[in-house]
Amino acid sequence: MSKPAIEKAKQQGFNVFWGDVTAAAYPDNYFDVVIASEVIEHLEKPAISHLP
């Protein structure tokens, strides 16, 4: 997502986070749905990159 797109979304009242998801610090049960599409090719070690 481009920086201008992030700023536009924020201006429209959306809560936008861009960065390493482990640094996001959202509380447990914050989201109803999370969609991660086309991300596996960006993981440093995809074979071991999973949540318990």
N, C-alpha and C positions, 0 to 999 in steps of 0.2 A: 504494500500500500504506500502510495507516495505521501510525502509530508503535506503537500497542499490538500490532498484528499482527507488526511487525518484532521487537519485544521478545520476544513469545511464541515466534517462530521461533528467535531466538537462544537463549532458555532451553532449547529442545528440541535444541540442538546444531547448528542450521543456520548456515552462513556466509552472512549476509545483508548486501548492500550496497544502500543507497538513495542516489541522487544522480546527478550527471553521470557517465556511463560513462567519459568521458575522464579522470576523476579516480580511477577505481577502482584502477588500478595493479596489476592482476593480471598475473602473468608470462605470457609466450607459451606457448601450448599448455596452459593451465590447465584449460580447459573441453573437454568432449567435445561438448556441444551448447549452443547459445545460441538462445533463442526470444525474438523481439521482436514483440509483437503490438499492433496499434493504437497505434503510436508516431508515424507519419509526420505526423499532424495536430499534433503537439506540437513539431516541429522548427521552428527559426527560419526557415531557408531550405531547405525540403525538396528543391528542385531541385538544390542543390549539396552537400547533406549526405550524403556517401557516403564509405565507406572505399576507399582505393586498392586 
